[in-house]
């Protein structure tokens, strides 16, 4: 029982990170139908910028805020410089552009920072908390709480604000949204900036636990994408649930089978969703997207 609870704590922690990455996928997908495979690099930038800003003598909370703002600016630049000029291109071409952007950001991070693993102090110390025979780090609670907070914020944004409804209107019919006065280019810019900020926020939360380096983004993007697909691409609730489920599946696989198979879980989830339930757990069956 203690081992099972320990696996659940571990799975919830890493699953919360996947959920934040999946939520970033969801925002851009809702605005443009594009799957942004540079989302994992936003997580990396959030952690790396915080580390090096903190090492330069900036207080940790301010370093984290600066990292989130800087990463959001990178997301806006990605939209303005790469996605917006190719707006009339097929969706597949836009996805390839995001893959290229991921490679570019990763290479730039390697040159600007370094190839080493880094971390900064945990927000509430490193002393583990004991719960029914298992242990959980205080930073894990920050990660899980952060994922829930972002989900609630996005739910309120999409359902209670005119801007959020403008994003959904743009996703449903870009031409109709333009005809009623919605600035769809601004909606896209906002979506990329918000998505990048959420990715950076995930990087800030998880770096004290998992460490950060220039090349962690690829794996996070894949697993965040798997979580988004499992929950239903474009559905914030599905992104949260899918990310948490994927984290739990990974933890159970590593605990009861072998850690060698842990990274294969995301591939299996993607294939299972494609063949068994292509709309995911919470996706709408009335909408067809590429």
C-alpha positions as CSV (number, residue, x, y, z in Angstrom):
1,X,0.0,0.0,0.0
2,X,2.9,2.4,0.8
3,X,4.5,1.7,-2.5
4,X,1.2,2.3,-4.4
5,X,0.7,5.6,-2.6
6,X,4.3,6.6,-3.4
7,X,3.7,5.8,-7.1
8,X,0.5,7.9,-7.1
9,X,2.3,10.9,-5.6
10,X,5.1,10.6,-8.1
11,X,2.6,10.2,-11.0
12,X,0.5,13.1,-9.9
13,X,3.6,15.4,-9.8
14,X,4.9,14.5,-13.2
15,X,1.3,14.3,-14.5
16,X,0.7,17.9,-13.4
17,X,3.6,19.0,-15.5
18,X,2.3,17.1,-18.5
19,X,-1.1,18.7,-17.8
20,X,0.4,22.2,-18.0
21,X,2.1,21.4,-21.3
22,X,-1.2,19.9,-22.6
23,X,-3.0,23.1,-21.5
24,X,-0.6,25.1,-23.6
25,X,-1.3,22.9,-26.6
26,X,-5.0,23.4,-26.0
27,X,-4.9,27.2,-26.1
28,X,-3.1,27.4,-29.4
29,X,-5.1,24.5,-30.9
30,X,-8.3,26.3,-29.9
31,X,-7.2,29.5,-31.6
32,X,-5.7,28.1,-34.8
33,X,-6.1,24.3,-35.1
34,X,-2.2,24.2,-35.0
35,X,-0.4,21.7,-32.7
36,X,2.6,23.7,-31.4
37,X,5.5,21.3,-30.9
38,X,7.6,24.1,-29.5
39,X,5.5,24.0,-26.3
40,X,8.1,21.8,-24.5
41,X,10.8,24.4,-25.3
42,X,8.7,27.0,-23.4
43,X,9.0,24.8,-20.3
44,X,12.7,24.6,-20.8
45,X,13.1,28.4,-21.2
46,X,11.1,29.0,-18.0
47,X,13.4,26.8,-16.0
48,X,16.7,27.9,-17.6
49,X,16.0,31.7,-17.6
50,X,15.0,31.4,-13.9
51,X,18.2,29.5,-13.1
52,X,20.5,31.9,-14.7
53,X,18.7,35.0,-13.6
54,X,18.7,33.7,-10.0
55,X,22.5,32.9,-10.3
56,X,23.0,36.5,-11.4
57,X,21.7,37.7,-8.0
58,X,18.1,38.4,-8.8
59,X,15.6,37.2,-6.0
60,X,14.0,33.9,-6.9
61,X,10.4,35.2,-7.2
62,X,11.4,38.1,-9.4
63,X,13.6,35.7,-11.5
64,X,10.6,33.5,-12.0
65,X,8.4,36.4,-13.1
66,X,11.1,37.6,-15.5
67,X,11.4,34.1,-17.0
68,X,7.7,33.8,-17.6
69,X,7.5,37.3,-19.2
70,X,10.6,36.6,-21.4
71,X,9.2,33.2,-22.5
72,X,5.8,34.8,-23.3
73,X,7.7,37.3,-25.5
74,X,9.4,34.3,-27.3
75,X,5.9,32.8,-27.9
76,X,4.6,36.1,-29.3
77,X,7.7,36.4,-31.6
78,X,7.1,32.8,-32.8
79,X,3.6,33.8,-33.9
80,X,4.6,37.1,-35.4
81,X,7.7,35.9,-37.3
82,X,6.8,32.4,-38.3
83,X,3.1,31.5,-37.9
84,X,1.4,34.7,-39.0
85,X,3.4,35.1,-42.3
86,X,2.4,31.5,-43.2
87,X,-1.3,32.0,-42.2
88,X,-2.6,30.7,-45.6
89,X,-0.5,27.6,-45.5
90,X,-1.9,24.1,-44.8
91,X,-2.1,23.1,-41.1
92,X,0.6,20.4,-41.7
93,X,3.0,23.1,-42.9
94,X,2.3,25.2,-39.8
95,X,3.0,22.2,-37.6
96,X,6.3,21.7,-39.4
97,X,7.1,25.3,-38.7
98,X,6.6,24.8,-35.0
99,X,8.9,21.8,-35.1
100,X,11.6,23.9,-36.8
101,X,11.0,26.6,-34.1
102,X,11.6,24.0,-31.4
103,X,14.9,23.0,-32.9
104,X,15.9,26.7,-33.2
105,X,15.0,27.5,-29.6
106,X,16.8,24.4,-28.4
107,X,20.0,25.3,-30.3
108,X,19.8,28.9,-29.1
109,X,19.5,27.8,-25.5
110,X,22.5,25.6,-25.9
111,X,24.6,28.5,-27.1
112,X,23.2,31.1,-24.7
113,X,23.2,28.9,-21.6
114,X,25.1,25.6,-21.5
115,X,24.6,21.8,-21.7
116,X,24.6,21.2,-17.9
117,X,21.7,20.3,-15.6
118,X,20.6,23.1,-13.3
119,X,18.2,23.7,-10.5
120,X,17.3,26.4,-8.0
121,X,16.1,26.0,-4.4
122,X,12.6,24.6,-3.8
123,X,10.0,27.2,-2.8
124,X,9.2,25.5,0.6
125,X,12.4,23.6,1.3
126,X,13.4,20.0,0.4
127,X,12.3,18.2,3.6
128,X,9.7,15.6,2.4
129,X,6.3,15.3,3.9
130,X,5.2,11.8,5.2
131,X,1.6,10.7,4.3
132,X,0.5,7.2,5.3
133,X,3.9,5.7,4.9
134,X,4.8,7.5,1.6
135,X,6.6,10.7,1.1
136,X,6.0,13.7,-1.1
137,X,8.1,16.8,-1.6
138,X,6.6,20.2,-0.8
139,X,7.5,21.3,-4.3
140,X,5.3,18.6,-5.7
141,X,2.4,20.2,-4.0
142,X,3.3,23.5,-5.7
143,X,3.4,21.7,-9.1
144,X,0.0,20.0,-8.6
145,X,-1.6,23.2,-7.1
146,X,-0.2,25.2,-10.0
147,X,-1.7,22.9,-12.6
148,X,-5.1,23.1,-10.9
149,X,-4.8,26.9,-10.6
150,X,-4.0,27.3,-14.3
151,X,-6.9,25.1,-15.3
152,X,-9.4,27.1,-13.2
153,X,-8.0,30.3,-14.6
154,X,-8.3,29.1,-18.2
155,X,-11.9,27.8,-17.5
156,X,-12.9,31.2,-16.2
157,X,-11.1,32.9,-19.1
158,X,-12.8,30.8,-21.8
159,X,-16.3,30.8,-20.2
160,X,-16.6,34.2,-18.4
161,X,-14.6,36.7,-20.5
162,X,-15.3,38.3,-23.9
163,X,-11.6,37.7,-24.8
164,X,-11.9,34.0,-24.1
165,X,-15.0,33.7,-26.1
166,X,-13.3,35.6,-28.9
167,X,-10.6,32.9,-28.9
168,X,-13.3,30.1,-29.1
169,X,-15.1,32.0,-31.9
170,X,-11.9,32.3,-33.8
171,X,-11.3,28.6,-33.5
172,X,-14.8,27.7,-34.7
173,X,-14.9,30.0,-37.7
174,X,-12.1,32.5,-38.4
175,X,-14.0,34.3,-41.2
176,X,-17.2,34.7,-39.2
177,X,-15.2,36.0,-36.2
178,X,-13.6,38.6,-38.4
179,X,-17.0,39.6,-39.7
180,X,-18.3,40.4,-36.2
181,X,-15.3,42.5,-35.5
182,X,-12.9,40.1,-33.7
183,X,-9.2,40.9,-34.4
184,X,-8.1,37.3,-35.1
185,X,-4.4,38.2,-35.5
186,X,-4.5,39.7,-32.0
187,X,-6.3,36.5,-30.7
188,X,-3.5,34.4,-32.2
189,X,-0.8,36.6,-30.6
190,X,-2.5,36.4,-27.2
191,X,-2.9,32.6,-27.5
192,X,0.8,32.1,-28.3
193,X,1.9,34.4,-25.5
194,X,-0.4,32.8,-23.0
195,X,0.6,29.3,-24.0
196,X,4.3,30.2,-23.7
197,X,3.7,31.8,-20.3
198,X,2.0,28.6,-19.0
199,X,4.8,26.5,-20.3
200,X,7.4,28.8,-18.5
201,X,5.3,28.6,-15.4
202,X,5.5,24.8,-15.5
203,X,9.3,25.0,-15.9
204,X,9.6,27.3,-12.9
205,X,7.5,24.9,-10.7
206,X,9.2,21.6,-11.7
207,X,12.9,22.6,-12.0
208,X,13.7,22.2,-8.3
209,X,12.5,18.6,-8.6
210,X,13.5,17.3,-12.0
211,X,16.4,19.8,-12.9
212,X,16.5,21.6,-16.3
213,X,18.8,21.5,-19.3
214,X,18.5,22.8,-22.9
215,X,17.2,19.5,-24.3
216,X,14.3,18.6,-22.0
217,X,11.7,20.2,-24.3
218,X,11.3,17.4,-26.8
219,X,10.2,14.8,-24.3
220,X,7.9,17.2,-22.5
221,X,6.3,18.2,-25.8
222,X,5.6,14.6,-26.8
223,X,4.1,13.7,-23.4
224,X,2.1,16.9,-23.2
225,X,0.8,16.1,-26.7
226,X,-0.1,12.6,-25.6
227,X,-1.9,14.0,-22.5
228,X,-3.8,16.5,-24.7
229,X,-4.9,13.7,-27.1
230,X,-5.9,11.4,-24.3
231,X,-8.1,14.0,-22.7
232,X,-9.5,15.3,-26.1
233,X,-7.5,17.9,-28.1
234,X,-8.8,21.4,-27.5
235,X,-10.6,20.6,-24.2
236,X,-8.9,22.2,-21.1
237,X,-10.6,19.7,-18.8
238,X,-9.4,16.9,-21.0
239,X,-5.8,18.4,-21.0
240,X,-5.8,18.4,-17.1
241,X,-7.2,14.9,-16.8
242,X,-5.2,13.5,-19.7
243,X,-1.9,14.8,-18.3
244,X,-2.5,13.5,-14.8
245,X,-3.6,10.1,-16.2
246,X,-0.5,9.9,-18.3
247,X,1.7,10.7,-15.3
248,X,0.0,8.0,-13.2
249,X,0.4,5.4,-16.0
250,X,4.1,6.3,-16.3
251,X,4.6,6.0,-12.5
252,X,2.8,2.6,-12.4
253,X,4.7,1.3,-15.3
254,X,8.0,2.3,-13.8
255,X,7.1,1.0,-10.4
256,X,5.5,-2.4,-11.3
257,X,7.3,-3.2,-14.6
258,X,10.5,-1.3,-15.2
259,X,11.6,2.3,-15.6
260,X,13.0,1.3,-19.0
261,X,9.4,1.1,-20.3
262,X,8.3,4.4,-18.7
263,X,8.9,6.6,-21.8
264,X,7.1,4.2,-24.1
265,X,3.8,4.9,-22.3
266,X,3.3,8.2,-24.2
267,X,3.7,6.4,-27.6
268,X,1.3,3.7,-26.5
269,X,-1.3,6.3,-25.4
270,X,-1.0,8.2,-28.7
271,X,-1.5,5.0,-30.7
272,X,-4.4,3.8,-28.5
273,X,-6.2,7.2,-28.8
274,X,-5.8,7.2,-32.6
275,X,-7.1,3.7,-33.0
276,X,-9.7,3.3,-30.2
277,X,-11.0,6.8,-29.3
278,X,-9.7,9.5,-31.7
279,X,-11.7,12.2,-30.0
280,X,-10.2,11.4,-26.6
281,X,-12.0,11.2,-23.2
282,X,-13.7,14.6,-23.4
283,X,-13.3,15.6,-27.1
284,X,-16.3,16.6,-29.2
285,X,-17.3,14.1,-31.8
286,X,-19.1,16.7,-33.8
287,X,-15.9,18.5,-34.8
288,X,-13.3,17.2,-37.2
289,X,-9.8,18.6,-37.2
290,X,-6.6,17.8,-38.9
